[in-house]
Amino acid sequence: MKEFGYQRAHDVSGAVALLAADPDARYLGGGTNLVDLMKTGVERPALLVDVRELPLGRIEPTADGGLRIGATVTNSDLAAHPEVRRHYPALAQALLAGASGQLRNMATVGGNLLQRTRCGYFTDVSQPCNKRAPGSGCPAVAGEHHNHAVLGASDHCVAVHPSDMGVALTAFDAVVSYESGDGPGEAPITDFYLPVGDTPHRETALPPGALITHVTLPAAPVAARSRYRKVRERASYAFAIGSVAAALDIEDGVVRDARLALGAVASRPWRARAAEAVLTGAPAGGATFAAAADAELAAARPLPDNGYKVTLMRNLVVSVLTELAGEDAR
């Protein structure tokens, strides 16, 4: 591991100033992803700026009935918070599915959003990778890609985003707030993550050196009846091969409102807008749920070894929506 400096930030503006002064500096939250990448040589920061003691560790209600979540809130604390469990249960479920207890105790909300792909070519510095070394190529296209993207990919990158939490936040229209050298800013989470296109090394809309300060969940009555379902290759802690965050509001057998986001299918958490359009105003039943899944997955472009994901995600979407509809009937 390359030698690096360490400095603890005492306020947000000071943390931002430290990164502005050194483009090779990185923020350190829980370190559950960054430290691993430093060990493998993917990340080689000259300075770590520890932000864990900044006053960003609270979960507070907003005036409209939503929640404001500080960037240094741990995944464990967020999953256990009574308001999260009551009003956004899919978020709590996603966090609990996302890692081991030890990792959840360390990992932070801001760091979770910024975690990097676990593509083996990205994490192996002996291999080319457009995310790590722009213009070097994407060997996953013709190589090992069984858990790679089927939606929104390009010839430049087919890796998937690993966050479970991000999928639930995407379903519920979260807004990411940050502080940069030019002052505060914010971005809806669907704009926060950038399309992969021909610049896969540019993953988010954060300005250089910006620090995530909090995430806001707007009030969403539909989210109170929500679910997160994750499929993985082993029963113990593992990254998803497919996941769904879904919420339904049903009245008299008709879907009044629907939220749906997919995970492990694209370079970013995938908001299923086409599926939501099919669901809204339609009868809450298997035929509608299948039509919604098919509408979203019509754009899928699987590679030779990951076509199974299209079938898996169709079945997963239908299963989760059917369960939610069954709960409404009770």
C-alpha positions in Angstrom: 0.0 0.0 0.0 1.3 3.5 -0.9 2.1 5.7 2.1 -0.5 8.4 2.7 -1.2 11.2 5.1 -4.1 11.4 7.5 -6.1 14.4 8.8 -9.3 14.6 10.8 -11.8 17.2 9.6 -13.6 19.2 12.2 -16.1 21.0 10.0 -17.6 20.6 6.6 -16.0 23.6 5.0 -12.6 22.5 6.4 -13.0 19.1 4.9 -13.8 20.5 1.5 -10.9 22.9 1.7 -8.5 20.0 2.4 -9.6 18.2 -0.8 -9.5 21.4 -2.8 -5.9 21.8 -1.8 -4.9 18.2 -2.8 -6.6 16.5 -5.8 -5.1 13.2 -4.6 -6.9 13.4 -1.3 -10.0 11.2 -0.5 -12.7 11.4 2.2 -12.6 8.6 4.7 -15.9 7.5 6.3 -16.2 3.9 7.4 -13.6 2.9 4.9 -15.3 -0.4 4.1 -14.7 0.1 0.3 -12.0 2.7 0.1 -9.5 0.8 2.3 -10.0 -2.4 0.3 -9.3 -0.5 -2.9 -6.2 1.0 -1.4 -4.9 -2.5 -0.5 -5.2 -3.6 -4.1 -3.8 -0.4 -5.6 -6.9 0.7 -7.3 -7.0 3.8 -5.1 -3.7 5.5 -4.2 -4.6 8.6 -2.2 -1.9 11.0 -0.9 -4.1 12.1 2.0 -7.2 10.7 3.8 -9.5 13.2 5.3 -11.5 11.6 8.1 -15.1 12.9 8.1 -16.6 10.6 10.7 -16.7 13.2 13.4 -18.4 15.8 11.3 -21.9 16.8 12.6 -23.6 14.8 9.9 -24.8 11.8 12.0 -28.5 12.6 12.6 -31.7 11.3 11.1 -34.4 14.1 11.3 -38.0 14.5 10.1 -38.6 17.1 7.4 -41.5 19.5 7.4 -43.3 17.6 4.6 -43.1 14.3 6.5 -40.0 12.9 4.9 -36.6 12.2 6.4 -33.2 14.0 6.3 -30.4 11.5 6.8 -26.9 12.7 7.6 -24.0 11.3 5.5 -22.1 9.8 8.4 -25.1 7.9 9.7 -24.1 4.2 9.8 -26.0 1.6 7.8 -26.8 -0.2 11.1 -28.3 3.0 12.6 -30.3 3.8 9.5 -31.7 0.3 9.2 -32.8 0.3 12.9 -34.4 3.7 13.0 -38.1 3.4 13.8 -39.2 6.0 11.3 -37.3 4.3 8.5 -38.8 0.9 9.5 -42.3 2.4 9.7 -42.4 4.6 6.6 -39.7 3.2 4.3 -39.4 -0.5 5.2 -37.8 -1.4 1.8 -34.9 0.8 2.8 -34.4 -0.9 6.1 -34.6 -4.3 4.3 -32.1 -3.2 1.7 -29.6 -2.1 4.3 -29.9 -5.4 6.3 -29.4 -7.4 3.0 -26.4 -5.3 2.0 -23.6 -6.5 4.3 -22.5 -8.3 7.4 -23.3 -6.7 10.8 -19.7 -5.7 11.3 -19.6 -3.8 7.9 -23.0 -2.2 8.6 -21.6 -0.9 11.9 -18.8 0.9 10.0 -20.3 1.8 6.6 -21.8 5.3 6.2 -24.7 6.5 4.1 -22.4 8.8 2.0 -19.8 6.1 1.5 -22.5 3.6 0.5 -23.7 5.8 -2.3 -20.1 6.2 -3.6 -18.9 2.6 -3.4 -17.3 1.3 -6.5 -18.1 -1.7 -8.7 -16.9 -5.1 -7.7 -16.1 -6.1 -11.3 -13.0 -8.3 -11.1 -11.4 -6.4 -14.0 -11.8 -3.1 -12.1 -10.3 -4.5 -8.9 -7.3 -6.1 -10.6 -4.8 -3.5 -11.6 -3.0 -5.9 -13.9 -6.1 -5.8 -16.2 -7.3 -3.0 -18.4 -10.5 -1.2 -17.3 -12.1 1.9 -18.6 -13.4 2.9 -15.2 -9.9 2.7 -13.7 -7.9 3.7 -16.7 -10.1 5.5 -19.3 -9.4 4.3 -22.8 -7.8 1.0 -21.8 -10.8 -1.1 -22.8 -13.5 -3.3 -21.1 -12.3 -6.9 -21.1 -15.6 -8.0 -19.4 -17.5 -7.6 -22.7 -15.8 -10.6 -24.1 -14.6 -12.1 -20.8 -16.2 -12.9 -17.4 -19.5 -11.0 -17.2 -22.1 -13.4 -15.8 -23.1 -10.8 -13.1 -22.8 -7.8 -15.3 -25.2 -5.3 -16.7 -28.2 -6.0 -18.9 -29.6 -2.5 -18.9 -28.0 0.8 -19.8 -24.5 -0.6 -20.5 -22.2 0.3 -23.4 -19.2 -1.1 -25.2 -17.1 0.9 -22.8 -18.3 -0.7 -19.6 -20.7 -3.4 -18.5 -20.1 -3.4 -14.7 -23.0 -3.0 -12.2 -23.4 -0.8 -9.2 -23.2 -2.8 -6.0 -25.3 -0.7 -3.6 -28.5 -2.2 -2.1 -29.3 1.0 -0.2 -29.1 3.0 -3.4 -31.8 0.9 -5.1 -34.3 1.6 -2.3 -33.4 5.3 -2.3 -33.9 5.4 -6.0 -37.4 4.0 -5.8 -38.3 6.7 -3.3 -36.9 9.7 -5.1 -34.1 10.5 -2.7 -32.2 13.8 -3.1 -28.5 13.9 -2.4 -27.1 17.1 -0.9 -23.4 18.0 -1.0 -21.0 20.8 -0.2 -18.3 21.8 -2.7 -15.8 24.6 -3.1 -18.5 26.6 -4.9 -21.0 26.1 -2.1 -23.9 23.7 -1.4 -25.7 21.8 -4.1 -28.1 18.9 -4.5 -29.2 16.3 -7.1 -32.1 13.9 -7.4 -30.5 10.4 -7.0 -31.6 9.5 -10.6 -29.4 12.4 -11.8 -26.7 11.8 -9.2 -25.6 8.6 -10.9 -24.4 9.3 -14.5 -25.2 7.1 -17.5 -22.2 4.9 -18.4 -21.9 6.1 -22.0 -18.3 6.5 -23.2 -17.1 7.9 -19.8 -17.5 5.1 -17.3 -14.9 6.6 -15.1 -17.3 9.5 -14.4 -19.8 7.8 -12.1 -21.6 10.6 -10.3 -22.5 14.2 -10.8 -20.6 15.3 -7.7 -18.3 18.2 -8.5 -14.6 17.4 -7.8 -13.8 17.4 -4.1 -17.5 17.7 -3.1 -18.6 16.1 0.2 -22.0 14.5 0.5 -23.7 16.0 3.6 -27.1 14.4 3.7 -29.7 12.5 1.8 -33.4 13.6 1.9 -36.3 11.2 1.4 -39.5 13.1 0.5 -42.7 12.1 2.1 -44.1 9.1 0.1 -47.2 7.4 1.6 -46.8 4.6 -0.9 -43.4 3.7 0.6 -45.0 2.5 3.8 -46.1 -0.7 1.9 -42.8 -1.5 0.3 -40.4 -4.4 0.0 -36.8 -5.1 -1.0 -35.9 -8.5 -2.4 -32.3 -9.5 -3.2 -31.1 -12.6 -5.1 -27.5 -13.6 -4.5 -25.4 -16.6 -5.2 -25.1 -17.8 -1.6 -27.2 -17.4 1.5 -24.5 -15.5 3.5 -23.4 -12.0 2.8 -22.8 -11.5 -1.0 -23.5 -8.9 -3.6 -26.7 -9.1 -5.6 -27.1 -10.8 -8.9 -30.5 -9.1 -9.0 -32.7 -7.0 -6.6 -35.9 -5.1 -6.5 -37.2 -2.3 -4.4 -41.0 -2.0 -4.9 -44.0 -0.2 -3.4 -47.7 -0.3 -4.3 -50.7 1.7 -3.3 -53.8 -0.2 -4.3 -57.5 0.9 -4.0 -60.4 -1.3 -5.0 -58.1 -3.6 -6.8 -56.5 -0.9 -8.9 -52.9 0.4 -8.6 -53.0 4.0 -7.6 -49.3 4.5 -7.2 -46.2 2.4 -7.8 -42.5 2.7 -7.2 -40.0 0.3 -8.6 -36.2 0.2 -8.9 -33.9 -2.6 -9.9 -30.4 -3.4 -8.6 -27.4 -5.3 -10.1 -28.7 -4.8 -13.6 -26.9 -1.6 -14.6 -24.0 0.7 -13.8 -26.4 2.6 -11.4 -29.5 1.8 -9.5 -32.2 1.5 -12.2 -35.5 3.3 -11.8 -38.1 1.3 -13.6 -40.2 4.1 -15.1 -41.6 2.0 -18.0 -42.9 -0.6 -15.5 -44.4 2.1 -13.2 -46.3 3.5 -16.2 -47.8 0.1 -16.9 -48.7 -0.4 -13.2 -50.3 2.9 -12.5 -54.1 2.8 -13.1 -54.1 -0.9 -14.0 -55.7 -3.9 -12.1 -53.4 -5.2 -9.4 -52.8 -8.8 -10.6 -50.4 -11.2 -12.2 -51.1 -10.1 -15.8 -50.4 -6.5 -15.0 -47.3 -7.3 -13.0 -45.9 -9.5 -15.8 -46.7 -6.7 -18.4 -44.9 -4.2 -16.2 -41.8 -6.4 -15.9 -41.7 -7.0 -19.7 -42.1 -3.3 -20.5 -39.0 -2.5 -18.4 -36.9 -5.4 -19.6 -37.7 -4.9 -23.3 -34.6 -2.6 -23.4 -32.3 -5.3 -21.9 -29.3 -6.1 -24.0 -27.7 -9.2 -22.3 -24.3 -10.5 -23.1 -23.7 -14.2 -23.9 -23.3 -15.3 -20.3 -25.8 -13.1 -18.4 -29.0 -13.6 -20.3 -30.4 -15.4 -17.3 -30.7 -12.1 -15.5 -33.6 -11.0 -17.8 -35.6 -14.0 -16.7 -34.5 -13.7 -13.1 -35.5 -10.1 -12.9 -38.9 -10.7 -14.6 -39.7 -13.4 -12.1 -38.4 -11.3 -9.2 -40.5 -8.2 -10.1 -43.7 -10.3 -10.5 -43.0 -12.1 -7.3 -42.4 -9.0 -5.2 -45.4 -7.1 -6.7 -47.6 -10.2 -6.1 -46.6 -10.3 -2.5 -47.3 -6.6 -2.0 -50.7 -7.0 -3.6 -51.5 -9.9 -1.3 -50.7 -7.9 1.7 -53.1 -5.2 0.5 -55.8 -7.7 0.1 -55.4 -8.7 3.8 
